[in-house]
């Protein structure tokens, strides 16, 4: 049995009814399996008709709900109904629908524990400029970052900044490096064994920096961009579970292989990094954060760390806790590790991958001399987070998920990545 705490704080020993959102995401499928293994009953609420959790044997039931982005009030009404009808003990938002859950946290919290921080705090961390300001105010290292609210500001800033060095330009509300504009790649970044360096440009080298700013419809005070000084170095990502300012689970991971050259990570390997952990610990403690949170870091060759972005939700680091019994306890009963002064950390060298997009990444290595061998080493012995012999249907379902997203992308003239989050993303609405 799992030790848990009821809504009124009393200790109890029983399995929980856990409701997850974001059934399309591999992290949700992996966590559902972890929760099921630990003896909990798992339910999933998802606005997409086809998703990875839909046919998983780890899930008791899946529910189709309205789009959080396009039907926010109906979404919250349905979520409130579900937590009451199915007697949910714990609601864990996994993707960007967390911002909509936060809007209704008070009403949902009347019926179950909701693993979410306040919308105000979530917004500050999600907003790329506000996050940098918060971190800087705490004395933590971040790159110089400027807010751009209009085409005029873009043109004025560009004229000045380009004389100071290289800059990265990106929307304050974006995910998977969508629409990011990078400096033109220099020769120094391409030789001397650069394939072994997880450089910052490796995260986002998708667009050459263009002279023309985005259209007026794309850049405004409501939807601003940032210019962030370019920092070269190794890319490191994190995933943590926090409870009232205390870290109860943490991983720092290398994510060297991605969709395209700058998209979402498809390979994850746990690394021990005291500097990254200490940065995250200080941030979580100072902000009193509770919930799931991840950061993207750059470490320069000189060993200087810079946090460039924050994701106040689940990230792919979850995969590294497999089979996940201790992570489940950190999520369902965080009081216990806090009392014990314990932080759950994956085993050194723990690694995972998304097999199908990892194959696509392998094709990219054919164009880079010497890179294919390193890719094959990473591939061998690495667990695919979607395929499980005793729960194989989600592996086949992922083809239907991609096909649905492709159709949506064609209909709305989106990229495939943007189509995958079109109905759940949050861009500062209804603050």
BAVEXKOL-468603 format. One line per field, with one value per residue (C-alpha): residue number from 1; x negated, y, z negated; residue in three letters. Coordinates in steps of 0.05 Angstrom, whole numbers, m for minus. Each point is the difference from the previous one (the first is absolute). Example, Ala and Ser with C-alpha at 12.3 -4.5 7.8 and 13.67 -1.06 7.14 Angstrom:
! residues 2
i = c(1|2)
east = c(m246|m27)
north = c(m90|69)
up = c(m156|13)
aa = c(ala|ser)
END
This chain:
! residues 431
i = c(1|2|3|4|5|6|7|8|9|10|11|12|13|14|15|16|17|18|19|20|21|22|23|24|25|26|27|28|29|30|31|32|33|34|35|36|37|38|39|40|41|42|43|44|45|46|47|48|49|50|51|52|53|54|55|56|57|58|59|60|61|62|63|64|65|66|67|68|69|70|71|72|73|74|75|76|77|78|79|80|81|82|83|84|85|86|87|88|89|90|91|92|93|94|95|96|97|98|99|100|101|102|103|104|105|106|107|108|109|110|111|112|113|114|115|116|117|118|119|120|121|122|123|124|125|126|127|128|129|130|131|132|133|134|135|136|137|138|139|140|141|142|143|144|145|146|147|148|149|150|151|152|153|154|155|156|157|158|159|160|161|162|163|164|165|166|167|168|169|170|171|172|173|174|175|176|177|178|179|180|181|182|183|184|185|186|187|188|189|190|191|192|193|194|195|196|197|198|199|200|201|202|203|204|205|206|207|208|209|210|211|212|213|214|215|216|217|218|219|220|221|222|223|224|225|226|227|228|229|230|231|232|233|234|235|236|237|238|239|240|241|242|243|244|245|246|247|248|249|250|251|252|253|254|255|256|257|258|259|260|261|262|263|264|265|266|267|268|269|270|271|272|273|274|275|276|277|278|279|280|281|282|283|284|285|286|287|288|289|290|291|292|293|294|295|296|297|298|299|300|301|302|303|304|305|306|307|308|309|310|311|312|313|314|315|316|317|318|319|320|321|322|323|324|325|326|327|328|329|330|331|332|333|334|335|336|337|338|339|340|341|342|343|344|345|346|347|348|349|350|351|352|353|354|355|356|357|358|359|360|361|362|363|364|365|366|367|368|369|370|371|372|373|374|375|376|377|378|379|380|381|382|383|384|385|386|387|388|389|390|391|392|393|394|395|396|397|398|399|400|401|402|403|404|405|406|407|408|409|410|411|412|413|414|415|416|417|418|419|420|421|422|423|424|425|426|427|428|429|430|431)
east = c(0|m21|0|40|31|74|25|6|m72|16|m44|31|m23|35|m6|19|46|m47|23|m53|8|m39|9|m34|m68|m51|m13|73|m1|m63|27|66|m39|m40|63|34|m61|3|72|38|60|m16|49|m18|36|m20|30|m30|38|m63|m54|m53|38|65|m14|m50|15|m27|60|68|38|m14|46|7|5|9|m62|m31|m23|63|54|m32|63|31|m67|m1|73|m14|m62|38|54|m51|m35|66|30|m63|m19|m68|m51|m55|1|m68|m2|m56|m3|19|71|m30|13|74|2|m33|57|49|m45|45|63|m37|m36|66|4|m72|m72|m24|m75|m4|m30|36|14|m38|m63|7|7|m64|m38|31|m12|m72|m15|35|m36|m68|19|22|m64|m44|34|m21|m72|2|m37|40|m18|13|71|39|76|25|73|7|m31|m27|m34|m28|m32|m28|m27|m29|m41|m32|m6|m33|m59|m6|m3|44|72|56|70|62|73|11|55|m28|m19|m47|m41|57|m14|m68|m49|m74|m64|m31|m42|m75|m55|m26|64|m6|m71|m47|45|62|44|m21|19|73|m2|55|8|15|64|27|m38|64|3|m53|6|41|m2|76|38|63|66|39|49|m57|m34|36|3|47|m46|m70|m67|m67|m71|m46|m75|m29|m39|m40|m9|30|76|27|73|33|63|18|59|5|42|6|m69|m34|m26|25|m21|m51|m38|m48|m4|m37|47|m47|47|62|54|m32|m59|35|66|22|m49|6|m58|m11|m58|m6|m64|m24|m11|m5|m1|66|32|m22|28|67|1|m11|54|52|m15|2|66|33|20|43|11|m39|m52|m56|m56|m44|m73|m63|m67|m58|m69|m23|52|48|74|57|74|33|72|48|56|45|30|m21|m60|m33|m44|57|m23|m66|35|25|29|19|23|m39|23|72|m9|m30|61|54|m28|m53|2|m39|m64|1|3|m56|m42|m1|m4|18|m53|m5|m57|m63|0|76|23|62|22|59|m17|34|m25|m67|m5|12|m56|m45|11|m26|m64|m16|m15|m50|m65|m14|69|34|m44|18|73|m3|m33|57|52|m25|31|44|72|55|50|60|m9|13|9|59|31|m16|62|m26|m59|48|44|m57|7|73|m21|m50|49|53|m50|m23|71|10|m66|23|67|m27|m67|m40|m63|10|m28|47|59|m15|13|49|60|m36|m54|4|m25|19|75|48|m51)
north = c(0|72|50|61|61|17|69|19|m22|m66|m58|m59|m64|m16|3|67|19|43|42|20|50|2|m73|15|10|m56|27|m11|m71|m15|30|m37|m65|19|17|m64|m41|33|m22|63|6|45|42|46|62|21|46|m38|m60|m41|0|m46|m17|m17|m75|m9|m57|44|47|m16|49|57|60|46|71|68|37|38|55|9|m19|17|6|m64|m34|19|m18|m70|m9|19|m50|m55|9|m4|m59|m43|21|24|9|33|40|7|46|m22|48|73|m12|11|75|m12|m48|55|48|m48|m27|27|m35|m64|2|m6|m72|m25|19|36|m1|72|66|66|27|63|m39|m48|59|33|m64|m15|71|m1|72|m2|m65|32|60|m45|m41|62|31|m61|8|m61|m1|13|31|73|2|58|6|19|25|24|1|69|m24|m60|44|49|m56|m39|60|6|m73|m25|45|m31|m73|m58|m5|m51|25|m38|10|3|m52|m58|m72|m49|60|20|63|11|41|m13|34|m27|m60|14|m46|m6|m35|m53|m28|m23|m57|43|m62|m20|67|9|74|50|6|m75|15|53|5|2|68|48|68|42|75|7|m5|m43|28|47|m57|m42|51|47|19|m60|m47|28|m31|0|11|m44|3|m61|m46|m58|m63|m66|m6|m31|m8|m16|m29|9|m12|54|6|67|22|m67|m45|m71|m30|25|m19|38|m30|4|3|2|m29|38|4|40|42|39|m34|m44|m47|m74|m27|9|m20|16|35|23|75|34|70|m10|m32|56|53|m36|m10|74|20|m49|20|75|m4|m51|m39|m63|m47|m24|45|m2|46|5|18|16|m16|36|m31|42|m34|58|m19|41|m18|21|m25|m30|m51|0|m68|m71|m10|m61|m10|m43|m56|m7|m22|m65|m44|59|m25|55|54|m21|8|69|21|m33|10|56|11|m64|16|71|m26|m50|52|m46|17|m54|m4|m49|m49|27|m15|m10|14|m3|18|10|m54|24|72|m26|m38|65|32|m57|19|70|m30|m29|71|12|m40|m40|13|m64|m43|43|m4|m76|m3|42|m43|m67|m22|62|m9|24|36|m17|m74|m49|m74|m8|67|3|36|70|m14|m10|58|49|m7|22|58|25|m8|40|55|0|11|56|32|0|29|57|9|m19|m39|m71|18|59|m44|m48|55|44|m13|1|54|62|68|44|m2|21|21)
up = c(0|13|m57|20|m31|8|16|m73|m14|m35|17|36|34|64|75|30|57|42|59|51|56|66|21|66|m33|m10|m70|m18|25|m39|m64|9|3|m62|m39|22|m20|m69|m9|17|46|58|41|58|26|71|52|59|26|13|m53|m30|m64|36|5|m57|m48|m56|7|m30|44|49|7|60|m26|35|23|m58|47|42|m51|m66|m42|28|m12|m73|m9|28|m42|m63|19|11|m67|m35|38|m2|m71|21|m56|40|65|36|60|46|60|12|m21|m69|9|11|m59|m41|19|m31|m55|m56|24|18|m66|m36|24|3|m6|62|15|25|m22|7|69|m16|m17|58|48|m25|11|68|26|25|m20|m67|m18|13|m43|m57|3|5|m60|m40|20|46|67|63|68|14|27|30|9|70|3|72|69|m14|m64|38|53|m51|m44|59|23|m70|m20|63|m16|m69|21|21|m24|2|14|m22|m22|m75|9|40|m7|36|27|47|40|m33|40|m9|22|63|m18|0|24|m71|m20|53|m5|m54|m23|m9|10|m71|m29|m17|19|m10|74|m1|m38|46|66|41|31|22|m33|49|6|3|m66|m5|25|m45|m13|m29|m44|m48|m74|m10|40|m7|20|m35|25|m42|5|35|m46|28|m41|m21|m4|m65|m20|m66|m30|m73|m46|m54|m62|m36|21|m10|56|m11|68|51|62|45|68|66|60|59|52|23|53|55|m23|m54|m18|m57|m33|18|m41|m75|m45|m74|m21|m69|m1|m67|29|37|m61|m45|49|2|m76|m13|50|m27|m72|14|39|m46|62|m3|58|61|31|50|24|61|m14|39|m31|34|11|m59|m45|m7|m4|30|m5|64|m8|m50|10|m61|17|13|46|31|m61|m27|45|m38|m65|30|m30|m43|m68|m37|49|m11|m75|11|40|m43|m70|4|m75|m12|39|m28|m72|16|36|60|74|50|56|58|4|31|75|2|71|44|70|46|50|63|0|m25|65|37|m40|22|73|m17|m26|69|22|m57|5|m63|m31|21|m46|m60|19|4|m69|m28|35|m25|m66|m7|m21|46|m45|44|13|m56|15|m46|21|74|28|m14|46|58|m22|9|76|m5|m45|51|57|m37|m14|73|23|m50|22|73|m18|m42|36|m62|m10|m24|m69|m6|20|m57|m51|39|m45|m68|4|m43|23|m58|10|m56|m51)
aa = c(unk|unk|unk|unk|unk|unk|unk|unk|unk|unk|unk|unk|unk|unk|unk|unk|unk|unk|unk|unk|unk|unk|unk|unk|unk|unk|unk|unk|unk|unk|unk|unk|unk|unk|unk|unk|unk|unk|unk|unk|unk|unk|unk|unk|unk|unk|unk|unk|unk|unk|unk|unk|unk|unk|unk|unk|unk|unk|unk|unk|unk|unk|unk|unk|unk|unk|unk|unk|unk|unk|unk|unk|unk|unk|unk|unk|unk|unk|unk|unk|unk|unk|unk|unk|unk|unk|unk|unk|unk|unk|unk|unk|unk|unk|unk|unk|unk|unk|unk|unk|unk|unk|unk|unk|unk|unk|unk|unk|unk|unk|unk|unk|unk|unk|unk|unk|unk|unk|unk|unk|unk|unk|unk|unk|unk|unk|unk|unk|unk|unk|unk|unk|unk|unk|unk|unk|unk|unk|unk|unk|unk|unk|unk|unk|unk|unk|unk|unk|unk|unk|unk|unk|unk|unk|unk|unk|unk|unk|unk|unk|unk|unk|unk|unk|unk|unk|unk|unk|unk|unk|unk|unk|unk|unk|unk|unk|unk|unk|unk|unk|unk|unk|unk|unk|unk|unk|unk|unk|unk|unk|unk|unk|unk|unk|unk|unk|unk|unk|unk|unk|unk|unk|unk|unk|unk|unk|unk|unk|unk|unk|unk|unk|unk|unk|unk|unk|unk|unk|unk|unk|unk|unk|unk|unk|unk|unk|unk|unk|unk|unk|unk|unk|unk|unk|unk|unk|unk|unk|unk|unk|unk|unk|unk|unk|unk|unk|unk|unk|unk|unk|unk|unk|unk|unk|unk|unk|unk|unk|unk|unk|unk|unk|unk|unk|unk|unk|unk|unk|unk|unk|unk|unk|unk|unk|unk|unk|unk|unk|unk|unk|unk|unk|unk|unk|unk|unk|unk|unk|unk|unk|unk|unk|unk|unk|unk|unk|unk|unk|unk|unk|unk|unk|unk|unk|unk|unk|unk|unk|unk|unk|unk|unk|unk|unk|unk|unk|unk|unk|unk|unk|unk|unk|unk|unk|unk|unk|unk|unk|unk|unk|unk|unk|unk|unk|unk|unk|unk|unk|unk|unk|unk|unk|unk|unk|unk|unk|unk|unk|unk|unk|unk|unk|unk|unk|unk|unk|unk|unk|unk|unk|unk|unk|unk|unk|unk|unk|unk|unk|unk|unk|unk|unk|unk|unk|unk|unk|unk|unk|unk|unk|unk|unk|unk|unk|unk|unk|unk|unk|unk|unk|unk|unk|unk|unk|unk|unk|unk|unk|unk|unk|unk|unk|unk|unk|unk|unk|unk|unk|unk|unk|unk|unk|unk|unk|unk|unk|unk|unk|unk|unk|unk|unk|unk|unk|unk|unk|unk|unk|unk|unk|unk)
END
